[in-house]
Amino acid sequence: MFSIFRLFGICLICIPVALVGQEAQILKRIPLPPALKEISGMTILPNGDMWLLNDSHNPPDLFKFDPVEKKILAVRHLPVQNFDWEDITSDHQGNLYIGDFGNNYNCRQNLRILVYNPATGYLDSIQFHYPDQKAFPPARQEDWNYNCEALVFFRDSLHLFSKNAFSGNFFTKHYVLPARPGNFTAELRDSLQLKNRVVTGAALSKDGLTLALTGYIIKTKLGFLPFTRASALFFTGFNEGYFLSGKIQRRRLPKFIFARQFESITPWKNTQWLVANENRKPQRHSIWRINGVRH
């Protein structure tokens, strides 16, 4: 009996920690530590490591987070400024792409995406501008559609989805950039009107067949009644690289009295996804496990 227990113990020790984390089920809601109260992006590398970031007014830090153990495993402080980090994605080589392109007032002319490899410490940047922006900011606030909070990597390119102003027409514009350091003019590839939703986060399924966007709306009815909604929008059946041409299915995101401010999403396993909301009292910043769609 002793030898069997001893052998079983040795086998447990030999199981890689990453594998245990992948097989373990996570809670439907994972409260986040105070350091991540303004979470704005998250992604999972091919080796299973999850990296998270905060948006503007925060240090330029990346957080390696374990959703099973519900704790921060490491913090990487980058020697750059966090002008307005809004999303993060990754490629198959383990590179992270940090979208420093938050542009609430539509006047930034230093838009960039940082390229960072946590294994090697490699750091560089992709500078870019939008081909259709001629004024900084545009004269009419209704035309403010040069803010961005959503980013995915696909093939050898980065795909950005704009966040329209709440007073705008609810179009999200799809821009494309090369996934390599340099200074580029983004390609405006497509656009789509998403009624009563502005886009705040994006992720691509591991098989590349489903694009997920988070979106919400903050308005008032009758001039004083709060009106909020938050959704995950799943696109399937699209032509390669033309994500907005696909079929759209919506999933209402968890709310507490009013809709939470969801700003990031990433695929988990099978058809499950993880979404995260910022801290807006009395709503606590958390990661949520939700069901996606089948294609």
Secondary structure, 3 states (H helix, E strand, C coil): CHHHHHHHHHHHHHCCHHHHHHHCCCCCEEECCHHHCCEEEEEECCCCCEEEEECCCCCCEEEEEECCCCEEEEEEECCCCCCCCCEEEECCCCCEEEEECCCCCCCCCCCEEEEECCCCCCEEEEEEECCCCCCCCCCCHHHCCCEEEEEEEECCEEEEEEECCCCCCCEEEEEEEECCCEEEECEEEEEEECCCCEEEEEEECCCCCEEEEEEEEEEEECCCEEEEEEEEEEEECCECCEHHHCEEEEEECCECCCECCEEEEEECCCCEEEEEECCECCECCEEEEEECCCC
